[in-house]
Amino acid sequence: MTSVNETMFVGEKRGSSIFCGFRALGLYSNHLPHVVRFHKKHQEFYVVTAVGRCFHTYNVKKLGIVAVSNALPADISYLAADRMLVYAAHGKVISAFAKNKKVVHTYEGHQADVHLLLPFGDHLISVDKENAVIIWDVDSEDMYLQILFDKASFDVSAVMHPSTYLNKILFGSSQGSLQLWNIKANKLLFIFPGWESAVTILQQTPAVDVVGVGLASGQIIIHNIKFNETLMKFQQDWGPITALSFRTDGHPVMAAGSPVGHIGLWDLEEKRLVGQMRDTHTTAIAGLTFLHSEPLLITNGADNAIRVWIFDVAGGEGRLLRFRMGHSAPPTKIQHYDQSGQHILSAGQDGTLQSFSTVHERFNKSLGHGSLNKAKAKKKSVMCDTAKLPPITTFALESARQSDWDSIVACHQGFLVTTTWNYQKGSMGAYKLEPERFNKNRALTVHATAVDISSCGNFAVIALSSGHIDVYNMQSGLHRGQYGKDRAHSGPVRGVAVDALNELTVSTGADRLLKIWKFKSKELLHTVSLPASPASTLLHRDSGMLAIALDDFTVSILDMETKRIVRRFSGQRGQVNDMTFSPDGRWLIIASMDCTIRTWDLPSGSLVDCFLVDSAAISISFSPTGNFLASSHVDCLGIYLWSNNTLCSLVSLRPLPADYEPFVAILPGSCLSKDDEEEDTDADNLKMAEYVSPAQLDEQLVTLSLLPDSRWKNLLHLDIIRTKNKPKEPPKVPKAAPFFIPTIPGLVPQFALPDTSSEEQSKVVNLGALAQKSSFYLQLEEALDTNLYEGPVQLLKELGPSAIDTELRGLAPGMGGDICVMQSFLKMIGSMLLSRQDFDLALAYLALFLKLHLRLIAEQTLLMEEAGNVLELLEETWTSMQTILNHSMCLLSYIKSALL
């Protein structure tokens, strides 16, 4: 026997029984340079970028995601690729992936973390931070050669293979010198003295023997390694060179990346700067690649963006052709936009408001960065905008009137002004909502703390840290009143919400008060004292349930109908960051700083699911369709989707014990690795057995049978049914009837076996055959001695109404029966009433029995005594049922009157 804890939960190993990791949104790139591959069969370029523990593959043609690799045990530290494989270094190990997904080779042998890789024909060159260079045989995974450099004199910082140089590898160092090695002979061929600055990048130019060298001083050296001759030098003032690439479509142009996100374009013939692409990324340029024989430049950076630039205009600078971009800083607030559940609105610490599609990346869009003066911001660009607004802390949305005016209102960190945004236009809206009472004094410490939009989309309710709550019209942006004569609360307002019918507005403040106002007249209706200061609120409009997160880490549920606290949820060991209701209002999901995501069942008031994540969830949102739970986490740039297992499988929702220790669930974002797949298969084998209800829940309860009504409801009306169904004409025998195997009449099909006896049939009637006793009759006779009536009852359950009528008629002495058998039948009914099982069948069988044999029972003293015993049991059962029904009706009447 397995223990309860082992069988109660379906997916212990994956952390949650309700939610399962599905995928990540908004993750495109990190600080590692991308890799460009060319597929000969498809005749198409692909770009590979690292994202945490996996890498993504996109086609350059549309920047659509093609593949997501299996997750590695640690974050990827470097990426490289050749014609067949993609190599990813993680820690001291290197993994080789085939078909952009599956690990086919693993190379282990480094004593320090690997930070450089270079595919070299049938070999792979890797460099670790302890300056050890290892050349691997790709297929056999054997170590072909190991070269150790003195870190004090030559710390390897870059590596490349010069074109047409057989078995030659060029190493660059942080001391500035270069070394050319023949790795087949394990021989140092030449040492280049360098340029008194660390080498950051080595890149082959389109010309043979010529190499581009990027230095930490900002210099770019074009050097001929055959004659050890420097052909040209360029200087960039933006810091170290982070990436180099050369055009191969007939234009002698070199692109150089910088740590500030600018790209310099240099003409190699005229030896001058021909263009500057400023602010291509908000962080350092991690990777820069010109596609072979095409005027396309691919860039990526740590700002979580991939961009493709095309050089099709005069002047030398490229224009943005297509891009994939997520948040460059962790999201602070996420929420599903409409009822389709296909769009998630996200505000990040980078100050942008973006929409991510759960269907395809091409539906993603950025609403931009908030600015006090949008016209000036367009002229100066976002980076130079002096009136740039701080990051959005919270926002409210309503799509009811999105085609007519702005549908989003946002609060900014430490800022009084709230801004409107237009989702359809994908930009900042027309109004900046600011109360006139402060005379636009920016020196005040007052800021907006909470916001909500009415369900009609016409009004925005904005709460301030000064205790004021203002109402604005979304169409005109005009102020339409405030709650309270002076202030709504004596302290900062922590939450505000409007009900579904625009009748009530509820607010909570740091003064530990919850106030309910009339939405239209602004009149205070009710005040509720809270046990602790509230941190945030969330209203489920359909059910009228208001969740209030308190500073003591508990959550209270207020019923807007009764204006009472109906539930209190405790157990969180950290600040409650966010809450979300399931679409039907049955579950409340809570994310807190103790790295847990808990699911509470509101009807039962119990915790039904809890799991840990590696990084605390900052914001969560449940899809309106109930398919997915979306979450954003501390120091994570993506939005993670968790699928709802209850929609497609049986999940136990039993209350968790008080001492339940949650399991860690890995954040989604990649396909399962091989080990995870095996664990998941084992978890599937441990699935909870489906609950089977017992035949009787309690001995005091009256239990009905599970048989359909047609089996017993018409037993008293069989004669009427037979009369109605009597054929008008006798059935005609077909001329050539097809062959059918004869069957025995009954509800369960049984074939009639032919009589194999060879004796000729006698023409004399066998009276013994006419008086043959049925199985039901024999079991009743046997039950007189054993007093066990389960067999006869089970046999009657398998018979149809006509067969039951025939069996009961055959109990009478005139039909070959006996008085003792009739007495046994009444005892069977008594046993059914005594056990309180199959109550409906017992009454139906008893009614038919009395209809058929009432006169005979009245004449027999034995039968009358047994019928009296059955009557006593029947009256006792009915009295018990009536008492239970009266108690239930009384309780329902009390609850109804108490609620009203």
Order of alpha helices (4+ residues) and beta strands (2+ residues): alpha-beta-beta-beta-beta-beta-beta-beta-beta-beta-beta-beta-beta-beta-beta-beta-beta-beta-beta-beta-beta-beta-beta-beta-beta-beta-beta-beta-beta-beta-beta-beta-beta-beta-alpha-beta-beta-beta-beta-beta-beta-beta-beta-beta-beta-beta-beta-beta-beta-beta-beta-beta-beta-beta-beta-beta-beta-beta-beta-alpha-alpha-beta-beta-alpha-alpha-alpha-alpha-alpha-alpha-alpha
